[in-house]
Amino acid sequence: MMKLLALTAAILLTAGSSSPAAYLKLGATLDGHVIDATWHQQPIGFFISDRAGNGVTSTELRGAVERAAATWSAVSSATVRLSFQGMTSAPAEGTDGRNTIGFIDRPDLDRVLGATSFMIDDQTGAIYEADIFFNTSFAFSVAPDGQPGRVDLESVALHELGHLLGLGHSAIGETERTGSGGRRVLGSGAVMFPIALTAGAIADRVLQADDIAGISDLYPGAAAINETGGIVGRITKNGQGVNGAHIVAFSPETGILVGNFTLTPQGDFVIARLPPGPYILRVEPVDDAEPDSFFATPIDADFRVTYAPRMVVAPKGGSSNAIEIRVLPK
């Protein structure tokens, strides 16, 4: 049996301030276990809809998407390959056996730049079809250096292709409240951060450490398996597991931030595909952002920011000994 899953990437979403966190993966639940949603056959072909957008032609859309696809395909530690198959008059929605990317007019989604929907097999997690649309309610640009007042299409395409490949949102980023009560991004530490940078910015055309760890975890190449390490552990409060906590691994040697969330009632976590070495672990609640940007179920945010009592080493080609980090209620 197959299940249609719809993912909306509201990357202009007004949200609370987000502190460093991690990537999430998408998937299906089978017998109580989560199966990662991934493409089982590659290269992953895609078509471009021939409809023009707001300030961008379909040919320019093709160029932006192909550049974004090349960026994901260039990750040396992952086995991801995306391939342009041709132009089509079909819209970027519905179930037609094609992966279609294009513009759709959605004025009702006044905070959504783009969205990805896909068909997966809920027994194996195999993705069979995916569509990405970009909302023509927004003015886009493909200018090499960006264009003030217009959203960089390549940046949004890179984000949405991350969803198509099976990645959820990262919470590595920082925002501040504006005078109108909304939020603007001060800094983004991951392309998969759910809120877009200021119109005209092009910094999100480049993958960061958290994005690379996430895609390398979903599609590990030989280098990822043999040359990276992992950290495993459990977050507890009053002896019980904490569901939905952020755990961030910070390398004092390189300055990179990679992490993950606890996704079980037992508070278990895994931070995979880390460059080998020692890491400082920081645990924090999702209490200054909108949890539904990351989670579909309730989580526990009633605890204080906590650091692990010692540094943890991610060994080359393996995982650390399990560490328990005890947090306190607020």
C-alpha positions as CSV (number, residue, x, y, z in Angstrom):
1,M,0.0,0.0,0.0
2,M,1.2,3.5,-0.8
3,K,0.5,6.7,1.2
4,L,0.5,10.3,-0.1
5,L,2.4,12.6,2.2
6,A,2.2,16.4,1.7
7,L,5.0,18.6,3.1
8,T,4.7,22.3,3.1
9,A,7.9,24.3,3.5
10,A,6.7,27.6,4.9
11,I,10.1,29.3,4.6
12,L,8.6,32.8,5.0
13,L,6.7,31.6,8.1
14,T,6.5,34.0,11.0
15,A,8.0,32.0,13.8
16,G,9.7,32.4,17.1
17,S,13.4,32.8,17.5
18,S,15.2,29.5,16.8
19,S,18.5,28.5,18.4
20,P,20.8,25.9,16.9
21,A,19.2,22.5,16.4
22,A,19.4,19.9,13.7
23,Y,17.9,18.2,10.7
24,L,14.9,16.0,10.6
25,K,14.2,13.1,8.2
26,L,10.8,12.2,6.8
27,G,9.4,8.7,6.7
28,A,6.7,6.2,7.3
29,T,5.9,4.3,10.5
30,L,5.8,0.5,10.2
31,D,5.3,-1.7,13.3
32,G,6.2,1.2,15.5
33,H,9.4,1.9,13.7
34,V,10.1,4.9,11.5
35,I,11.4,4.0,8.0
36,D,13.3,6.8,6.3
37,A,11.6,8.1,3.1
38,T,14.3,7.8,0.3
39,W,14.5,7.2,-3.4
40,H,15.5,3.6,-4.0
41,Q,16.3,4.2,-7.7
42,Q,18.6,6.9,-9.1
43,P,19.2,9.2,-10.9
44,I,16.0,11.0,-9.7
45,G,14.5,12.5,-12.8
46,F,12.5,15.7,-12.8
47,F,10.5,17.8,-15.3
48,I,10.0,21.5,-15.3
49,S,6.6,23.0,-15.9
50,D,6.5,25.5,-18.8
51,R,4.5,28.1,-16.9
52,A,6.3,31.4,-16.1
53,G,6.4,32.8,-12.6
54,N,6.4,36.2,-11.0
55,G,9.4,37.8,-12.7
56,V,10.9,34.5,-13.8
57,T,10.5,32.5,-17.0
58,S,10.2,28.7,-17.2
59,T,13.7,28.6,-18.8
60,E,15.1,30.6,-15.9
61,L,13.3,28.3,-13.5
62,R,14.9,25.3,-15.2
63,G,18.4,26.9,-14.8
64,A,17.8,27.7,-11.0
65,V,16.6,24.1,-10.3
66,E,19.4,22.5,-12.3
67,R,22.0,24.5,-10.3
68,A,20.3,23.6,-7.0
69,A,20.2,19.9,-8.1
70,A,23.9,20.0,-9.0
71,T,24.6,21.4,-5.5
72,W,22.9,18.4,-3.8
73,S,24.5,16.0,-6.3
74,A,27.9,17.3,-5.6
75,V,28.0,16.2,-1.9
76,S,30.8,13.8,-2.0
77,S,29.7,11.8,1.1
78,A,26.2,11.1,-0.3
79,T,25.0,9.1,-3.3
80,V,22.4,11.6,-4.6
81,R,22.0,12.2,-8.3
82,L,19.2,14.4,-9.8
83,S,18.6,14.6,-13.5
84,F,16.6,17.0,-15.7
85,Q,14.2,15.0,-18.0
86,G,12.5,17.8,-20.0
87,M,9.9,20.5,-20.1
88,T,6.2,19.7,-19.6
89,S,2.8,21.4,-19.8
90,A,1.6,19.5,-16.7
91,P,1.2,21.4,-13.5
92,A,3.4,20.8,-10.5
93,E,0.7,18.9,-8.6
94,G,-1.4,15.8,-8.7
95,T,-0.4,12.1,-9.3
96,D,0.8,11.5,-12.8
97,G,3.9,9.4,-12.4
98,R,6.2,12.4,-13.0
99,N,8.3,14.5,-10.7
100,T,7.2,18.0,-11.8
101,I,8.6,21.3,-10.6
102,G,6.9,24.6,-11.5
103,F,5.0,27.7,-10.5
104,I,1.5,27.7,-9.1
105,D,-0.6,30.6,-8.0
106,R,-1.5,30.1,-4.4
107,P,-2.5,33.5,-2.9
108,D,-4.2,31.6,0.0
109,L,-0.7,30.5,1.1
110,D,0.5,34.0,1.8
111,R,3.5,32.9,3.9
112,V,4.5,29.9,1.8
113,L,7.2,30.4,-0.9
114,G,7.2,26.8,-2.0
115,A,6.0,23.3,-1.1
116,T,6.8,19.7,-1.8
117,S,4.4,16.7,-1.9
118,F,5.3,13.1,-2.7
119,M,4.1,9.6,-2.9
120,I,5.8,6.9,-0.8
121,D,5.4,3.3,-0.1
122,D,4.5,3.1,3.6
123,Q,6.0,-0.4,3.8
124,T,9.4,0.3,2.5
125,G,9.8,4.1,2.6
126,A,10.5,4.2,-1.1
127,I,9.6,7.6,-2.7
128,Y,8.0,7.1,-6.1
129,E,6.8,10.5,-7.1
130,A,7.3,14.1,-6.0
131,D,6.2,17.6,-7.1
132,I,7.5,21.0,-6.1
133,F,5.6,24.2,-6.6
134,F,6.8,27.8,-6.1
135,N,4.1,30.3,-5.2
136,T,3.6,33.0,-7.9
137,S,2.2,35.3,-5.2
138,F,5.9,36.1,-4.5
139,A,8.3,38.0,-6.8
140,F,11.3,35.8,-7.5
141,S,14.7,36.5,-9.0
142,V,17.5,34.4,-10.6
143,A,20.0,37.3,-10.7
144,P,23.6,36.0,-10.1
145,D,24.1,38.4,-7.2
146,G,20.4,38.5,-6.0
147,Q,17.9,41.3,-6.5
148,P,16.7,43.5,-3.7
149,G,13.0,43.0,-3.0
150,R,12.8,39.7,-4.8
151,V,13.2,36.2,-3.4
152,D,16.2,34.2,-4.7
153,L,14.7,31.3,-6.6
154,E,17.8,29.1,-6.5
155,S,17.9,29.3,-2.7
156,V,14.2,28.2,-2.4
157,A,14.8,25.4,-5.0
158,L,17.7,24.1,-3.0
159,H,15.5,24.0,0.1
160,E,12.6,22.3,-1.6
161,L,14.9,19.7,-3.3
162,G,16.1,18.8,0.2
163,H,12.5,18.0,1.1
164,L,12.1,16.0,-2.2
165,L,15.2,14.0,-1.2
166,G,13.6,13.2,2.2
167,L,14.9,15.9,4.6
168,G,12.7,17.8,7.0
169,H,13.4,21.1,8.5
170,S,16.5,22.1,10.4
171,A,16.2,24.6,13.3
172,I,19.8,26.0,13.0
173,G,19.2,29.7,12.6
174,E,18.5,32.9,14.5
175,T,15.6,35.4,14.0
176,E,14.5,38.6,15.6
177,R,11.0,40.2,15.9
178,T,10.2,43.0,13.6
179,G,8.2,46.1,14.4
180,S,5.2,44.6,12.7
181,G,5.3,41.6,15.0
182,G,6.7,39.2,12.4
183,R,10.2,37.7,12.3
184,R,13.2,38.2,10.1
185,V,16.2,35.9,9.8
186,L,19.5,37.2,11.3
187,G,21.5,34.1,10.4
188,S,20.8,30.7,8.9
189,G,23.0,27.8,9.7
190,A,21.3,25.4,7.3
191,V,19.6,25.6,3.9
192,M,16.8,23.5,5.5
193,F,16.0,26.2,8.1
194,P,12.2,26.8,7.6
195,I,12.3,30.6,7.4
196,A,13.8,32.4,4.3
197,L,16.5,35.0,4.5
198,T,15.7,38.6,3.6
199,A,14.6,39.1,0.0
200,G,17.6,39.5,-2.2
201,A,19.9,37.4,-0.1
202,I,21.7,34.5,-1.8
203,A,23.6,32.9,1.1
204,D,21.3,29.9,1.1
205,R,22.6,28.7,-2.3
206,V,25.3,26.9,-0.3
207,L,24.8,23.8,1.8
208,Q,26.1,23.9,5.3
209,A,27.3,21.2,7.7
210,D,23.9,20.3,9.0
211,D,22.5,19.9,5.5
212,I,25.5,17.7,4.4
213,A,25.2,15.5,7.5
214,G,21.5,15.0,6.8
215,I,21.8,14.0,3.2
216,S,24.8,11.9,3.9
217,D,22.7,10.0,6.6
218,L,19.9,9.3,4.1
219,Y,22.2,8.4,1.2
220,P,25.5,7.4,2.7
221,G,28.4,6.8,0.3
222,A,31.5,4.9,1.2
223,A,33.2,8.0,2.5
224,A,30.3,8.7,4.9
225,I,30.2,5.2,6.2
226,N,34.0,4.8,6.7
227,E,35.2,8.3,7.4
228,T,32.5,9.8,9.7
229,G,31.3,9.0,13.2
230,G,28.2,9.3,15.3
231,I,27.0,10.3,18.8
232,V,24.2,8.4,20.5
233,G,22.5,9.0,23.8
234,R,19.4,9.7,25.7
235,I,17.8,12.9,27.2
236,T,15.9,12.4,30.5
237,K,14.0,14.6,33.0
238,N,13.2,13.2,36.4
239,G,14.2,9.8,35.1
240,Q,11.8,9.8,32.1
241,G,12.7,10.3,28.5
242,V,12.2,13.8,26.8
243,N,10.5,13.7,23.4
244,G,11.4,16.6,21.0
245,A,14.5,18.0,22.6
246,H,17.2,19.6,20.4
247,I,20.7,18.1,20.8
248,V,23.4,20.0,19.1
249,A,27.0,18.8,18.5
250,F,29.5,21.6,18.3
251,S,33.1,21.0,17.2
252,P,35.5,23.4,18.9
253,E,38.1,22.4,16.3
254,T,36.1,23.3,13.2
255,G,33.2,25.4,14.5
256,I,30.6,23.3,12.8
257,L,27.1,22.6,14.3
258,V,25.3,19.4,13.5
259,G,22.6,17.8,15.6
260,N,19.2,16.1,15.8
261,F,16.1,15.7,17.9
262,T,14.9,13.1,20.3
263,L,12.0,11.5,18.5
264,T,10.9,8.8,20.9
265,P,9.2,8.9,24.3
266,Q,12.3,7.3,25.7
267,G,14.4,10.4,24.7
268,D,16.8,8.5,22.5
269,F,18.8,10.5,19.9
270,V,21.4,9.8,17.2
271,I,23.6,12.5,15.6
272,A,25.1,10.8,12.6
273,R,27.7,11.5,9.8
274,L,29.9,13.8,11.9
275,P,33.5,14.5,11.1
276,P,35.5,12.4,13.7
277,G,36.6,14.3,16.8
278,P,35.4,15.7,20.1
279,Y,32.1,17.6,20.5
280,I,30.3,19.7,23.0
281,L,26.7,18.7,23.3
282,R,23.9,21.2,24.1
283,V,20.3,20.3,24.8
284,E,17.5,22.8,24.5
285,P,13.7,22.9,24.3
286,V,11.7,23.9,21.2
287,D,10.1,26.8,23.1
288,D,11.0,29.8,21.0
289,A,9.8,28.6,17.6
290,E,6.6,27.0,16.3
291,P,7.0,23.3,17.1
292,D,4.7,22.2,14.2
293,S,7.3,23.5,11.8
294,F,9.3,20.5,12.9
295,F,7.0,17.9,14.6
296,A,3.6,16.5,13.8
297,T,3.0,15.3,17.4
298,P,3.2,17.1,20.8
299,I,6.6,17.4,22.4
300,D,8.1,18.3,25.8
301,A,9.5,21.8,26.0
302,D,9.4,22.2,29.7
303,F,13.1,22.0,30.6
304,R,16.1,24.2,30.8
305,V,19.0,24.5,28.4
306,T,21.6,21.9,29.5
307,Y,25.2,21.0,28.4
308,A,26.6,17.5,28.6
309,P,28.9,17.1,31.6
310,R,31.8,16.1,29.3
311,M,32.8,16.3,25.7
312,V,31.9,13.3,23.6
313,V,34.1,11.9,20.8
314,A,32.5,10.8,17.5
315,P,34.9,8.0,16.4
316,K,35.8,7.4,12.8
317,G,33.6,4.7,11.3
318,G,31.6,4.1,14.4
319,S,29.5,5.6,17.2
320,S,30.3,6.9,20.7
321,N,29.3,5.2,23.8
322,A,25.8,6.2,24.8
323,I,25.6,9.3,27.0
324,E,22.7,10.3,29.2
325,I,22.0,14.0,29.6
326,R,19.7,14.9,32.5
327,V,17.7,18.1,32.1
328,L,15.8,20.0,34.8
329,P,12.2,21.4,34.6
330,K,12.0,25.1,34.1
